[in-house]
Amino acid sequence: MAIKIKINNQSQEQKGNWFKLHDAAELLSVSEITLRRKIKTGKIKSELREGKYFVFLSEKQYKGKKQEIYEIEKYLLEKEEEIKNLKTQLLDQKILINALEEKVKQYNKNFS
């Protein structure tokens, strides 16, 4: 989405998106209170829709954050796969331990 913003009485089109206040705060790594202060002082473009604030963030403001989120999600997926593999290995080890314990019990019975 693009909006027109006046800077020094010149209209400029700026690409970006509207975000709920909470989501914008998360993307910018600031508190909601900080964003509300910026809205109040006019430092950030906002709209009040049905009693909720929406904040316009330019692509420049959140593009780097989107990449960070993508990298974190990728990292988490890799770790989830590692955990899945480790759980499988653990289950295999438990099965092996149970089989060996049975052999030990039979061995002890035979030599008792």
N, C-alpha and C positions, 0 to 999 in steps of 0.2 A: 504494500500500500504506500502511496506517496501523498504527502500533504504539502501545502504551500505555507511557508513560514516567512514572516517579514523580518529581515535583519537590516538595520540602518535604512528603513523605508524602501528596501528592495525586496521584492517577492522572490523566494527561492523554493524550488520543489525539493523535498527531502524524502528519501526512501526509508521506510521503517515499518513498525507495527505497533498496534495498541495492545497493552498488557494490563491485566488486573494489577492493582497496586502491590499486592503480595508477591505476584510473579515478577514484577519489575524490580522490586526490592531484592528478591533472590538473585535475579540475573546480574544486578549491579553490585551485589554483595554489600548492601546497606540495609539499615532497618527501615520499617515502614514509616516510623516517626521522621526519620531523615528525609524520606521522599515527600512526606506531607509538608515538611518545612520548605522543601524546594518548590513544591506546588504553590504554597502560600506566597513565596517570594517571587514567583513567576520564572524561576530558573528552569522549570521543566514543563512541557506541554501536557495538559491533562484535561479530562472531561469527566463530569459527574453524570453517570447513567444509572437511573433507578436507585439512587442513593449510594452507589459504589463508584470509587474513583478508578478511572482507566488512564494509564500513562502512555504517552507516545515516546517510543525509543527509536532512535535512528539505527540503521543497520550497523553503523560505526560503533554505537554504544554497546550493542549486545553481540556482535559477530564473534568477537574473541571468546565471549562467554559460551556461545553455542558450541564452539570448537572444544572448549574445556569440558563441557557437559558430554559431548560426543566421546571424547577420550576417556572420561571417567566411566561412562556406560560401557565402553569397549573393554576397559580394564576389569570392571565388575563381571562382565560376561566371561572373560577369560578365567577369572578366579572361581566363578561358579562352575565352570567346566573342570577346573583342577579339583575342586571339592568333590564333584561327582566322581571323578576318577579315583580320588583317594578313598571315598566311601566304598567303591567297588573293590579296591585293593584290600581294604579293611575287612569287608565281608569275606573275601577269598581267604584271608589270613585266619579269620574266625573258623571257617569251615575246616581248614587245614589243622588248626589247633584241636578242634573237636575230634577229628579223625585220629590224630596222634594220641590224644587222651584215651580214646577207645582202645587203641593198640596197646597202650601202657597198661590199661586195666586187664586186658586179655592176657598180656604177658605176665602180669602179677598173679592172675588166677592160675595159669599153667605152672608156675614155679612156686606156688604156695603149698 
